[in-house]
């Protein structure tokens, strides 16, 4: 016969109670965190445009032009918007040809030049933001 065991604990420390309450309050209001995450994501995307991709660099064009890759009119770059999907921060674009550049188009011999790419340092910055937000004022 299986038995069910319960573990119960109480926090008697006023400081620990205060810290738990603050962490809980910070989780209820994620708007400041999401604003900061959007900023990291947006800066990373703009850096991809500025540097022609980052590790790996975007494939070079077969002909040389006066403007940087993906920036003849700058319409794609200017179209990047911050939004929410499923309650989570996302970047979007309404430019119809964005997917061809992000993923490539083998039929059109267009190589992928992904601009929505987040490097390890971006993910680390977001992780730190989450930790700071949850623990803000709690320690």
N, CA, C and O atoms as CSV, one atom per row, in Angstrom:
chain,resi,resn,atom,element,x,y,z
A,1,UNK,N,N,0.846,-1.174,0.000
A,1,UNK,CA,C,0.000,0.000,0.000
A,1,UNK,C,C,0.896,1.243,0.000
A,1,UNK,O,O,1.804,1.370,0.821
A,2,UNK,N,N,0.627,2.136,-0.918
A,2,UNK,CA,C,1.432,3.355,-1.032
A,2,UNK,C,C,0.985,4.373,0.006
A,2,UNK,O,O,-0.200,4.517,0.306
A,3,UNK,N,N,1.959,5.061,0.530
A,3,UNK,CA,C,1.645,6.123,1.480
A,3,UNK,C,C,2.061,7.451,0.880
A,3,UNK,O,O,3.001,7.519,0.087
A,4,UNK,N,N,1.386,8.462,1.246
A,4,UNK,CA,C,1.701,9.804,0.782
A,4,UNK,C,C,2.347,10.557,1.933
A,4,UNK,O,O,1.841,10.581,3.054
A,5,UNK,N,N,3.467,11.164,1.624
A,5,UNK,CA,C,4.157,11.950,2.642
A,5,UNK,C,C,4.120,13.409,2.234
A,5,UNK,O,O,4.246,13.741,1.055
A,6,UNK,N,N,3.950,14.256,3.195
A,6,UNK,CA,C,3.949,15.685,2.958
A,6,UNK,C,C,5.112,16.307,3.702
A,6,UNK,O,O,5.458,15.904,4.812
A,7,UNK,N,N,5.690,17.276,3.077
A,7,UNK,CA,C,6.740,18.039,3.746
A,7,UNK,C,C,6.195,19.442,3.912
A,7,UNK,O,O,5.719,20.058,2.958
A,8,UNK,N,N,6.269,19.922,5.092
A,8,UNK,CA,C,5.769,21.257,5.385
A,8,UNK,C,C,6.889,22.056,6.023
A,8,UNK,O,O,7.643,21.540,6.849
A,9,UNK,N,N,6.992,23.302,5.641
A,9,UNK,CA,C,7.971,24.153,6.300
A,9,UNK,C,C,7.377,25.534,6.460
A,9,UNK,O,O,6.469,25.934,5.731
A,10,UNK,N,N,7.896,26.232,7.404
A,10,UNK,CA,C,7.467,27.594,7.664
A,10,UNK,C,C,8.690,28.489,7.658
A,10,UNK,O,O,9.779,28.099,8.080
A,11,UNK,N,N,8.482,29.683,7.173
A,11,UNK,CA,C,9.565,30.660,7.161
A,11,UNK,C,C,9.308,31.626,8.310
A,11,UNK,O,O,8.339,32.385,8.308
A,12,UNK,N,N,10.192,31.574,9.276
A,12,UNK,CA,C,10.008,32.417,10.455
A,12,UNK,C,C,10.796,33.718,10.348
A,12,UNK,O,O,10.505,34.692,11.042
A,13,UNK,N,N,11.776,33.721,9.487
A,13,UNK,CA,C,12.608,34.906,9.349
A,13,UNK,C,C,11.825,36.011,8.635
A,13,UNK,O,O,11.313,35.804,7.535
A,14,UNK,N,N,11.737,37.159,9.256
A,14,UNK,CA,C,11.053,38.302,8.632
A,14,UNK,C,C,11.741,38.687,7.326
A,14,UNK,O,O,11.086,39.036,6.344
A,15,UNK,N,N,13.058,38.618,7.330
A,15,UNK,CA,C,13.827,38.964,6.134
A,15,UNK,C,C,13.516,37.990,4.996
A,15,UNK,O,O,13.310,38.412,3.858
A,16,UNK,N,N,13.481,36.694,5.297
A,16,UNK,CA,C,13.171,35.699,4.267
A,16,UNK,C,C,11.747,35.888,3.749
A,16,UNK,O,O,11.509,35.773,2.547
A,17,UNK,N,N,10.807,36.175,4.633
A,17,UNK,CA,C,9.430,36.411,4.211
A,17,UNK,C,C,9.350,37.628,3.291
A,17,UNK,O,O,8.670,37.603,2.266
A,18,UNK,N,N,10.057,38.693,3.676
A,18,UNK,CA,C,10.075,39.917,2.873
A,18,UNK,C,C,10.677,39.637,1.494
A,18,UNK,O,O,10.152,40.105,0.484
A,19,UNK,N,N,11.788,38.868,1.445
A,19,UNK,CA,C,12.439,38.553,0.184
A,19,UNK,C,C,11.539,37.719,-0.724
A,19,UNK,O,O,11.466,37.968,-1.927
A,20,UNK,N,N,10.860,36.741,-0.155
A,20,UNK,CA,C,9.940,35.922,-0.941
A,20,UNK,C,C,8.770,36.748,-1.471
A,20,UNK,O,O,8.333,36.562,-2.607
A,21,UNK,N,N,8.269,37.659,-0.643
A,21,UNK,CA,C,7.165,38.516,-1.062
A,21,UNK,C,C,7.596,39.425,-2.214
A,21,UNK,O,O,6.848,39.601,-3.176
A,22,UNK,N,N,8.777,39.994,-2.124
A,22,UNK,CA,C,9.272,40.874,-3.195
A,22,UNK,C,C,9.493,40.110,-4.491
A,22,UNK,O,O,9.141,40.585,-5.571
A,23,UNK,N,N,10.081,38.919,-4.377
A,23,UNK,CA,C,10.290,38.101,-5.583
A,23,UNK,C,C,8.946,37.767,-6.220
A,23,UNK,O,O,8.808,37.819,-7.442
A,24,UNK,N,N,7.968,37.429,-5.407
A,24,UNK,CA,C,6.628,37.118,-5.904
A,24,UNK,C,C,6.010,38.345,-6.585
A,24,UNK,O,O,5.412,38.224,-7.654
A,25,UNK,N,N,6.149,39.509,-5.976
A,25,UNK,CA,C,5.626,40.744,-6.568
A,25,UNK,C,C,6.296,41.036,-7.903
A,25,UNK,O,O,5.635,41.458,-8.851
A,26,UNK,N,N,7.604,40.813,-7.982
A,26,UNK,CA,C,8.328,41.058,-9.226
A,26,UNK,C,C,7.853,40.135,-10.344
A,26,UNK,O,O,7.856,40.524,-11.512
A,27,UNK,N,N,7.449,38.929,-10.000
A,27,UNK,CA,C,6.935,38.004,-11.010
A,27,UNK,C,C,5.549,38.403,-11.506
A,27,UNK,O,O,5.153,38.031,-12.610
A,28,UNK,N,N,4.824,39.145,-10.709
A,28,UNK,CA,C,3.488,39.594,-11.129
A,28,UNK,C,C,3.566,40.717,-12.156
A,28,UNK,O,O,2.667,40.869,-12.983
A,29,UNK,N,N,4.633,41.499,-12.107
A,29,UNK,CA,C,4.784,42.616,-13.043
A,29,UNK,C,C,6.014,42.381,-13.911
A,29,UNK,O,O,7.126,42.758,-13.542
A,30,UNK,N,N,5.807,41.759,-15.058
A,30,UNK,CA,C,6.920,41.434,-15.958
A,30,UNK,C,C,7.170,42.514,-17.012
A,30,UNK,O,O,8.099,42.396,-17.810
A,31,UNK,N,N,6.356,43.553,-17.019
A,31,UNK,CA,C,6.495,44.595,-18.040
A,31,UNK,C,C,7.899,45.209,-18.085
A,31,UNK,O,O,8.454,45.343,-19.176
A,32,UNK,N,N,8.499,45.588,-16.944
A,32,UNK,CA,C,9.861,46.145,-17.005
A,32,UNK,C,C,10.887,45.123,-17.531
A,32,UNK,O,O,11.801,45.478,-18.276
A,33,UNK,N,N,10.726,43.885,-17.144
A,33,UNK,CA,C,11.621,42.836,-17.633
A,33,UNK,C,C,11.474,42.683,-19.143
A,33,UNK,O,O,12.473,42.639,-19.862
A,34,UNK,N,N,10.248,42.602,-19.623
A,34,UNK,CA,C,10.031,42.407,-21.056
A,34,UNK,C,C,10.529,43.590,-21.869
A,34,UNK,O,O,11.011,43.408,-22.987
A,35,UNK,N,N,10.423,44.804,-21.329
A,35,UNK,CA,C,10.973,45.985,-22.014
A,35,UNK,C,C,12.478,45.829,-22.195
A,35,UNK,O,O,13.016,46.102,-23.269
A,36,UNK,N,N,13.150,45.388,-21.140
A,36,UNK,CA,C,14.603,45.204,-21.188
A,36,UNK,C,C,14.986,44.070,-22.138
A,36,UNK,O,O,15.974,44.178,-22.865
A,37,UNK,N,N,14.209,42.984,-22.137
A,37,UNK,CA,C,14.477,41.864,-23.048
A,37,UNK,C,C,14.290,42.309,-24.494
A,37,UNK,O,O,15.093,41.966,-25.361
A,38,UNK,N,N,13.226,43.076,-24.756
A,38,UNK,CA,C,13.018,43.623,-26.099
A,38,UNK,C,C,14.243,44.420,-26.542
A,38,UNK,O,O,14.684,44.297,-27.684
A,39,UNK,N,N,14.786,45.225,-25.655
A,39,UNK,CA,C,15.940,46.054,-26.005
A,39,UNK,C,C,17.142,45.194,-26.395
A,39,UNK,O,O,17.829,45.501,-27.369
A,40,UNK,N,N,17.400,44.124,-25.647
A,40,UNK,CA,C,18.514,43.223,-25.978
A,40,UNK,C,C,18.279,42.598,-27.354
A,40,UNK,O,O,19.186,42.562,-28.185
A,41,UNK,N,N,17.070,42.110,-27.591
A,41,UNK,CA,C,16.744,41.470,-28.863
A,41,UNK,C,C,16.872,42.457,-30.030
A,41,UNK,O,O,17.412,42.119,-31.083
A,42,UNK,N,N,16.373,43.668,-29.831
A,42,UNK,CA,C,16.401,44.680,-30.891
A,42,UNK,C,C,17.849,45.083,-31.207
A,42,UNK,O,O,18.236,45.157,-32.373
A,43,UNK,N,N,18.639,45.343,-30.168
A,43,UNK,CA,C,20.044,45.716,-30.395
A,43,UNK,C,C,20.799,44.612,-31.124
A,43,UNK,O,O,21.619,44.889,-32.000
A,44,UNK,N,N,20.525,43.368,-30.764
A,44,UNK,CA,C,21.184,42.239,-31.411
A,44,UNK,C,C,20.830,42.186,-32.901
A,44,UNK,O,O,21.699,41.969,-33.745
A,45,UNK,N,N,19.560,42.386,-33.209
A,45,UNK,CA,C,19.117,42.357,-34.603
A,45,UNK,C,C,19.746,43.504,-35.400
A,45,UNK,O,O,20.188,43.305,-36.531
A,46,UNK,N,N,19.785,44.692,-34.815
A,46,UNK,CA,C,20.397,45.824,-35.509
A,46,UNK,C,C,21.898,45.586,-35.714
A,46,UNK,O,O,22.461,45.993,-36.730
A,47,UNK,N,N,22.529,44.937,-34.762
A,47,UNK,CA,C,23.954,44.616,-34.889
A,47,UNK,C,C,24.174,43.645,-36.052
A,47,UNK,O,O,25.182,43.738,-36.752
A,48,UNK,N,N,23.242,42.721,-36.260
A,48,UNK,CA,C,23.344,41.820,-37.407
A,48,UNK,C,C,23.319,42.606,-38.716
A,48,UNK,O,O,24.088,42.311,-39.631
A,49,UNK,N,N,22.450,43.590,-38.808
A,49,UNK,CA,C,22.427,44.432,-40.010
A,49,UNK,C,C,23.727,45.222,-40.129
A,49,UNK,O,O,24.311,45.291,-41.211
A,50,UNK,N,N,24.185,45.819,-39.028
A,50,UNK,CA,C,25.392,46.647,-39.057
A,50,UNK,C,C,26.635,45.865,-39.479
A,50,UNK,O,O,27.496,46.385,-40.189
A,51,UNK,N,N,26.719,44.604,-39.033
A,51,UNK,CA,C,27.933,43.813,-39.264
A,51,UNK,C,C,27.798,42.806,-40.396
A,51,UNK,O,O,28.725,42.040,-40.659
A,52,UNK,N,N,26.643,42.801,-41.072
A,52,UNK,CA,C,26.462,41.834,-42.152
A,52,UNK,C,C,26.405,40.409,-41.627
A,52,UNK,O,O,26.981,39.493,-42.214
A,53,UNK,N,N,25.711,40.237,-40.525
A,53,UNK,CA,C,25.633,38.935,-39.866
A,53,UNK,C,C,26.788,38.784,-38.885
A,53,UNK,O,O,27.814,39.455,-38.996
A,54,UNK,N,N,26.601,37.899,-37.933
A,54,UNK,CA,C,27.642,37.656,-36.928
A,54,UNK,C,C,27.778,36.155,-36.720
A,54,UNK,O,O,26.810,35.476,-36.377
A,55,UNK,N,N,28.947,35.658,-36.921
A,55,UNK,CA,C,29.273,34.248,-36.653
A,55,UNK,C,C,28.152,33.287,-36.996
A,55,UNK,O,O,27.452,32.874,-36.072
A,56,UNK,N,N,27.931,32.913,-38.174
A,56,UNK,CA,C,28.728,33.228,-39.356
A,56,UNK,C,C,28.263,34.519,-40.025
A,56,UNK,O,O,27.108,34.925,-39.902
A,57,UNK,N,N,29.179,35.138,-40.722
A,57,UNK,CA,C,28.844,36.330,-41.508
A,57,UNK,C,C,27.905,35.915,-42.637
A,57,UNK,O,O,27.895,34.757,-43.056
A,58,UNK,N,N,27.120,36.867,-43.122
A,58,UNK,CA,C,26.248,36.581,-44.251
A,58,UNK,C,C,27.089,36.299,-45.486
A,58,UNK,O,O,28.182,36.842,-45.645
A,59,UNK,N,N,26.570,35.450,-46.349
A,59,UNK,CA,C,27.267,35.118,-47.590
A,59,UNK,C,C,27.399,36.386,-48.440
A,59,UNK,O,O,26.457,37.170,-48.567
A,60,UNK,N,N,28.578,36.565,-49.012
A,60,UNK,CA,C,28.839,37.741,-49.863
A,60,UNK,C,C,27.975,37.670,-51.125
A,60,UNK,O,O,27.563,36.594,-51.557
A,61,UNK,N,N,27.716,38.836,-51.699
A,61,UNK,CA,C,26.984,38.897,-52.966
A,61,UNK,C,C,27.922,38.540,-54.112
A,61,UNK,O,O,29.142,38.652,-53.993
A,62,UNK,N,N,27.333,38.110,-55.221
A,62,UNK,CA,C,28.161,37.773,-56.381
A,62,UNK,C,C,28.645,39.044,-57.084
A,62,UNK,O,O,29.687,39.031,-57.739
A,63,UNK,N,N,27.895,40.136,-56.951
A,63,UNK,CA,C,28.324,41.430,-57.492
A,63,UNK,C,C,28.419,42.430,-56.362
A,63,UNK,O,O,27.720,42.299,-55.357
A,64,UNK,N,N,29.258,43.411,-56.508
A,64,UNK,CA,C,29.421,44.439,-55.479
A,64,UNK,C,C,28.481,45.613,-55.748
A,64,UNK,O,O,28.273,46.022,-56.890
A,65,UNK,N,N,27.924,46.138,-54.665
A,65,UNK,CA,C,27.043,47.307,-54.736
A,65,UNK,C,C,27.540,48.335,-53.726
A,65,UNK,O,O,28.373,48.030,-52.872
A,66,UNK,N,N,27.023,49.547,-53.834
A,66,UNK,CA,C,27.450,50.621,-52.936
A,66,UNK,C,C,26.842,50.496,-51.537
A,66,UNK,O,O,27.377,51.059,-50.581
A,67,UNK,N,N,25.752,49.778,-51.409
A,67,UNK,CA,C,25.061,49.673,-50.128
A,67,UNK,C,C,25.360,48.331,-49.455
A,67,UNK,O,O,25.642,47.341,-50.129
A,68,UNK,N,N,25.296,48.308,-48.140
A,68,UNK,CA,C,25.517,47.044,-47.418
A,68,UNK,C,C,24.428,46.013,-47.735
A,68,UNK,O,O,23.334,46.366,-48.174
A,69,UNK,N,N,24.741,44.756,-47.511
A,69,UNK,CA,C,23.787,43.673,-47.763
A,69,UNK,C,C,22.505,43.904,-46.959
A,69,UNK,O,O,22.552,44.260,-45.782
A,70,UNK,N,N,21.371,43.696,-47.610
A,70,UNK,CA,C,20.022,43.845,-47.051
A,70,UNK,C,C,19.681,45.282,-46.663
A,70,UNK,O,O,18.771,45.510,-45.866
A,71,UNK,N,N,20.411,46.257,-47.228
A,71,UNK,CA,C,20.143,47.631,-46.797
A,71,UNK,C,C,20.051,48.633,-47.941
A,71,UNK,O,O,20.340,49.814,-47.749
A,72,UNK,N,N,19.654,48.183,-49.123
A,72,UNK,CA,C,19.529,49.121,-50.242
A,72,UNK,C,C,18.531,50.234,-49.901
A,72,UNK,O,O,18.842,51.415,-50.058
A,73,UNK,N,N,17.347,49.865,-49.442
A,73,UNK,CA,C,16.344,50.877,-49.077
A,73,UNK,C,C,16.187,51.003,-47.562
A,73,UNK,O,O,15.536,51.929,-47.078
A,74,UNK,N,N,16.783,50.074,-46.818
A,74,UNK,CA,C,16.672,49.996,-45.368
A,74,UNK,C,C,15.248,49.683,-44.898
A,74,UNK,O,O,14.949,49.787,-43.708
A,75,UNK,N,N,14.370,49.302,-45.831
A,75,UNK,CA,C,12.975,49.017,-45.475
A,75,UNK,C,C,12.884,47.834,-44.512
A,75,UNK,O,O,12.121,47.883,-43.548
A,76,UNK,N,N,13.646,46.782,-44.760
A,76,UNK,CA,C,13.600,45.615,-43.882
A,76,UNK,C,C,14.074,45.983,-42.482
A,76,UNK,O,O,13.423,45.648,-41.492
A,77,UNK,N,N,15.185,46.659,-42.401
A,77,UNK,CA,C,15.732,47.063,-41.099
A,77,UNK,C,C,14.745,47.953,-40.344
A,77,UNK,O,O,14.519,47.760,-39.149
A,78,UNK,N,N,14.162,48.921,-41.037
A,78,UNK,CA,C,13.232,49.853,-40.392
A,78,UNK,C,C,11.914,49.194,-40.001
A,78,UNK,O,O,11.177,49.727,-39.171
A,79,UNK,N,N,11.611,48.039,-40.590
A,79,UNK,CA,C,10.325,47.383,-40.325
A,79,UNK,C,C,10.316,46.561,-39.035
A,79,UNK,O,O,9.254,46.108,-38.607
A,80,UNK,N,N,11.467,46.361,-38.412
A,80,UNK,CA,C,11.551,45.509,-37.216
A,80,UNK,C,C,10.780,46.173,-36.079
A,80,UNK,O,O,11.032,47.328,-35.734
A,81,UNK,N,N,9.837,45.430,-35.503
A,81,UNK,CA,C,8.981,45.943,-34.431
A,81,UNK,C,C,9.015,45.007,-33.226
A,81,UNK,O,O,9.186,43.795,-33.361
A,82,UNK,N,N,8.847,45.598,-32.053
A,82,UNK,CA,C,8.736,44.839,-30.810
A,82,UNK,C,C,7.274,44.496,-30.603
A,82,UNK,O,O,6.397,45.335,-30.810
A,83,UNK,N,N,7.010,43.261,-30.194
A,83,UNK,CA,C,5.635,42.844,-29.953
A,83,UNK,C,C,5.587,41.726,-28.937
A,83,UNK,O,O,6.587,41.403,-28.296
A,84,UNK,N,N,4.405,41.137,-28.798
A,84,UNK,CA,C,4.209,40.023,-27.877
A,84,UNK,C,C,3.470,38.915,-28.597
A,84,UNK,O,O,2.552,39.164,-29.378
A,85,UNK,N,N,3.881,37.695,-28.325
A,85,UNK,CA,C,3.206,36.518,-28.869
A,85,UNK,C,C,3.116,35.496,-27.744
A,85,UNK,O,O,4.132,35.076,-27.191
A,86,UNK,N,N,1.915,35.107,-27.417
A,86,UNK,CA,C,1.741,34.182,-26.300
A,86,UNK,C,C,2.240,34.769,-24.989
A,86,UNK,O,O,2.677,34.039,-24.099
A,87,UNK,N,N,2.172,36.094,-24.873
A,87,UNK,CA,C,2.604,36.764,-23.657
A,87,UNK,C,C,4.109,36.967,-23.546
A,87,UNK,O,O,4.593,37.507,-22.552
A,88,UNK,N,N,4.843,36.538,-24.555
A,88,UNK,CA,C,6.308,36.643,-24.523
A,88,UNK,C,C,6.779,37.709,-25.510
A,88,UNK,O,O,6.144,37.919,-26.543
A,89,UNK,N,N,7.896,38.388,-25.197
A,89,UNK,CA,C,8.400,39.409,-26.117
A,89,UNK,C,C,8.959,38.781,-27.395
A,89,UNK,O,O,9.683,37.787,-27.351
A,90,UNK,N,N,8.608,39.379,-28.528
A,90,UNK,CA,C,9.108,38.928,-29.829
A,90,UNK,C,C,9.434,40.145,-30.686
A,90,UNK,O,O,8.970,41.254,-30.420
A,91,UNK,N,N,10.238,39.919,-31.713
A,91,UNK,CA,C,10.458,40.921,-32.743
A,91,UNK,C,C,9.751,40.429,-33.996
A,91,UNK,O,O,9.746,39.232,-34.281
A,92,UNK,N,N,9.160,41.341,-34.736
A,92,UNK,CA,C,8.433,40.972,-35.946
A,92,UNK,C,C,8.788,41.926,-37.080
A,92,UNK,O,O,9.377,42.984,-36.864
A,93,UNK,N,N,8.418,41.530,-38.279
A,93,UNK,CA,C,8.498,42.402,-39.439
A,93,UNK,C,C,7.325,42.075,-40.349
A,93,UNK,O,O,6.924,40.916,-40.457
A,94,UNK,N,N,6.777,43.082,-40.999
A,94,UNK,CA,C,5.664,42.873,-41.917
A,94,UNK,C,C,6.144,42.873,-43.367
A,94,UNK,O,O,5.333,42.756,-44.286
A,95,UNK,N,N,7.444,43.003,-43.577
A,95,UNK,CA,C,7.984,43.015,-44.933
A,95,UNK,C,C,7.822,41.624,-45.535
A,95,UNK,O,O,8.285,40.637,-44.964
A,96,UNK,N,N,7.168,41.551,-46.680
A,96,UNK,CA,C,6.815,40.258,-47.277
A,96,UNK,C,C,8.024,39.401,-47.634
A,96,UNK,O,O,7.944,38.174,-47.571
A,97,UNK,N,N,9.117,40.006,-47.998
A,97,UNK,CA,C,10.283,39.233,-48.442
A,97,UNK,C,C,11.243,38.883,-47.303
A,97,UNK,O,O,12.290,38.286,-47.550
A,98,UNK,N,N,10.910,39.239,-46.076
A,98,UNK,CA,C,11.804,39.006,-44.941
A,98,UNK,C,C,12.157,37.524,-44.782
A,98,UNK,O,O,13.313,37.188,-44.522
A,99,UNK,N,N,11.188,36.656,-44.934
A,99,UNK,CA,C,11.421,35.226,-44.784
A,99,UNK,C,C,12.423,34.678,-45.781
A,99,UNK,O,O,13.190,33.769,-45.462
A,100,UNK,N,N,12.420,35.225,-46.986
A,100,UNK,CA,C,13.387,34.773,-48.002
A,100,UNK,C,C,14.810,35.088,-47.570
A,100,UNK,O,O,15.725,34.296,-47.797
A,101,UNK,N,N,14.994,36.245,-46.949
A,101,UNK,CA,C,16.332,36.609,-46.474
A,101,UNK,C,C,16.694,35.852,-45.196
A,101,UNK,O,O,17.836,35.422,-45.032
A,102,UNK,N,N,15.735,35.689,-44.299
A,102,UNK,CA,C,15.995,34.994,-43.039
A,102,UNK,C,C,16.369,33.522,-43.281
A,102,UNK,O,O,17.307,33.004,-42.675
A,103,UNK,N,N,15.624,32.860,-44.175
A,103,UNK,CA,C,15.804,31.412,-44.363
A,103,UNK,C,C,16.434,31.019,-45.698
A,103,UNK,O,O,16.836,29.870,-45.882
A,104,UNK,N,N,16.521,31.977,-46.635
A,104,UNK,CA,C,17.048,31.662,-47.953
A,104,UNK,C,C,15.934,31.173,-48.865
A,104,UNK,O,O,14.850,30.802,-48.415
A,105,UNK,N,N,16.230,31.183,-50.151
A,105,UNK,CA,C,15.282,30.717,-51.164
A,105,UNK,C,C,16.066,29.944,-52.220
A,105,UNK,O,O,16.560,30.531,-53.182
A,106,UNK,N,N,16.182,28.625,-52.042
A,106,UNK,CA,C,16.985,27.822,-52.965
A,106,UNK,C,C,16.570,27.963,-54.433
A,106,UNK,O,O,17.423,27.977,-55.320
A,107,UNK,N,N,15.257,28.067,-54.691
A,107,UNK,CA,C,14.797,28.199,-56.086
A,107,UNK,C,C,15.282,29.493,-56.710
A,107,UNK,O,O,15.566,29.542,-57.907
A,108,UNK,N,N,15.377,30.527,-55.917
A,108,UNK,CA,C,15.837,31.818,-56.433
A,108,UNK,C,C,17.318,32.027,-56.233
A,108,UNK,O,O,17.832,33.115,-56.493
A,109,UNK,N,N,18.022,30.988,-55.769
A,109,UNK,CA,C,19.465,31.068,-55.509
A,109,UNK,C,C,19.798,32.202,-54.530
A,109,UNK,O,O,20.812,32.884,-54.669
A,110,UNK,N,N,18.931,32.381,-53.553
A,110,UNK,CA,C,19.126,33.430,-52.542
A,110,UNK,C,C,19.586,32.759,-51.243
A,110,UNK,O,O,18.842,31.971,-50.659
A,111,UNK,N,N,20.788,33.062,-50.795
A,111,UNK,CA,C,21.269,32.433,-49.560
A,111,UNK,C,C,20.566,33.006,-48.326
A,111,UNK,O,O,20.099,34.145,-48.332
A,112,UNK,N,N,20.503,32.207,-47.291
A,112,UNK,CA,C,19.948,32.685,-46.022
A,112,UNK,C,C,20.888,33.734,-45.440
A,112,UNK,O,O,22.102,33.535,-45.384
A,113,UNK,N,N,20.323,34.831,-45.017
A,113,UNK,CA,C,21.058,35.883,-44.318
A,113,UNK,C,C,20.230,36.251,-43.089
A,113,UNK,O,O,19.568,37.288,-43.056
A,114,UNK,N,N,20.281,35.387,-42.088
A,114,UNK,CA,C,19.409,35.570,-40.920
A,114,UNK,C,C,19.761,36.811,-40.104
A,114,UNK,O,O,20.895,36.996,-39.664
A,115,UNK,N,N,18.762,37.638,-39.924
A,115,UNK,CA,C,18.945,38.866,-39.134
A,115,UNK,C,C,18.349,38.697,-37.738
A,115,UNK,O,O,18.771,39.379,-36.803
A,116,UNK,N,N,17.368,37.792,-37.582
A,116,UNK,CA,C,16.830,37.461,-36.260
A,116,UNK,C,C,17.657,36.300,-35.701
A,116,UNK,O,O,17.213,35.152,-35.694
A,117,UNK,N,N,18.846,36.615,-35.240
A,117,UNK,CA,C,19.731,35.611,-34.647
A,117,UNK,C,C,20.252,36.190,-33.343
A,117,UNK,O,O,20.704,37.334,-33.287
A,118,UNK,N,N,20.179,35.380,-32.299
A,118,UNK,CA,C,20.634,35.858,-31.004
A,118,UNK,C,C,21.815,35.009,-30.560
A,118,UNK,O,O,21.725,33.786,-30.459
A,119,UNK,N,N,22.912,35.682,-30.302
A,119,UNK,CA,C,24.169,35.025,-29.941
A,119,UNK,C,C,24.147,34.614,-28.474
A,119,UNK,O,O,23.245,34.975,-27.719
A,120,UNK,N,N,25.137,33.870,-28.106
A,120,UNK,CA,C,25.268,33.411,-26.715
A,120,UNK,C,C,25.271,34.606,-25.753
A,120,UNK,O,O,24.642,34.559,-24.696
A,121,UNK,N,N,25.981,35.673,-26.124
A,121,UNK,CA,C,26.040,36.835,-25.227
A,121,UNK,C,C,24.669,37.503,-25.064
A,121,UNK,O,O,24.377,38.072,-24.012
A,122,UNK,N,N,23.830,37.433,-26.105
A,122,UNK,CA,C,22.468,37.973,-25.995
A,122,UNK,C,C,21.648,37.136,-25.025
A,122,UNK,O,O,20.956,37.673,-24.160
A,123,UNK,N,N,21.729,35.822,-25.173
A,123,UNK,CA,C,20.990,34.931,-24.277
A,123,UNK,C,C,21.473,35.081,-22.835
A,123,UNK,O,O,20.675,35.023,-21.900
A,124,UNK,N,N,22.765,35.273,-22.660
A,124,UNK,CA,C,23.317,35.471,-21.313
A,124,UNK,C,C,22.810,36.790,-20.719
A,124,UNK,O,O,22.476,36.854,-19.536
A,125,UNK,N,N,22.756,37.839,-21.543
A,125,UNK,CA,C,22.244,39.132,-21.066
A,125,UNK,C,C,20.781,39.002,-20.639
A,125,UNK,O,O,20.375,39.577,-19.630
A,126,UNK,N,N,19.995,38.252,-21.402
A,126,UNK,CA,C,18.583,38.051,-21.056
A,126,UNK,C,C,18.466,37.245,-19.765
A,126,UNK,O,O,17.634,37.557,-18.913
A,127,UNK,N,N,19.294,36.209,-19.617
A,127,UNK,CA,C,19.279,35.407,-18.388
A,127,UNK,C,C,19.568,36.288,-17.174
A,127,UNK,O,O,18.909,36.162,-16.142
A,128,UNK,N,N,20.555,37.182,-17.297
A,128,UNK,CA,C,20.894,38.082,-16.184
A,128,UNK,C,C,19.743,39.042,-15.874
A,128,UNK,O,O,19.462,39.334,-14.711
A,129,UNK,N,N,19.087,39.524,-16.921
A,129,UNK,CA,C,17.942,40.412,-16.709
A,129,UNK,C,C,16.837,39.701,-15.924
A,129,UNK,O,O,16.234,40.284,-15.023
A,130,UNK,N,N,16.581,38.449,-16.271
A,130,UNK,CA,C,15.551,37.680,-15.566
A,130,UNK,C,C,15.936,37.506,-14.102
A,130,UNK,O,O,15.117,37.714,-13.207
A,131,UNK,N,N,17.184,37.124,-13.867
A,131,UNK,CA,C,17.641,36.947,-12.485
A,131,UNK,C,C,17.534,38.241,-11.704
A,131,UNK,O,O,17.088,38.245,-10.557
A,132,UNK,N,N,17.940,39.338,-12.321
A,132,UNK,CA,C,17.880,40.632,-11.627
A,132,UNK,C,C,16.444,41.029,-11.334
A,132,UNK,O,O,16.144,41.543,-10.257
A,133,UNK,N,N,15.560,40.794,-12.287
A,133,UNK,CA,C,14.167,41.192,-12.096
A,133,UNK,C,C,13.513,40.401,-10.964
A,133,UNK,O,O,12.836,40.965,-10.105
A,134,UNK,N,N,13.725,39.100,-10.981
A,134,UNK,CA,C,13.100,38.261,-9.953
A,134,UNK,C,C,13.684,38.575,-8.580
A,134,UNK,O,O,12.963,38.640,-7.584
A,135,UNK,N,N,14.996,38.768,-8.545
A,135,UNK,CA,C,15.650,38.999,-7.257
A,135,UNK,C,C,15.728,40.452,-6.848
A,135,UNK,O,O,16.197,40.762,-5.753
A,136,UNK,N,N,15.272,41.359,-7.720
A,136,UNK,CA,C,15.369,42.793,-7.440
A,136,UNK,C,C,14.701,43.144,-6.110
A,136,UNK,O,O,13.502,42.935,-5.921
A,137,UNK,N,N,15.475,43.660,-5.233
A,137,UNK,CA,C,14.928,44.067,-3.942
A,137,UNK,C,C,14.680,42.918,-3.001
A,137,UNK,O,O,14.246,43.120,-1.867
A,138,UNK,N,N,14.954,41.701,-3.464
A,138,UNK,CA,C,14.670,40.537,-2.617
A,138,UNK,C,C,15.864,40.124,-1.781
A,138,UNK,O,O,15.718,39.344,-0.840
A,139,UNK,N,N,17.006,40.617,-2.096
A,139,UNK,CA,C,18.194,40.193,-1.332
A,139,UNK,C,C,18.764,41.344,-0.532
A,139,UNK,O,O,19.762,41.174,0.169
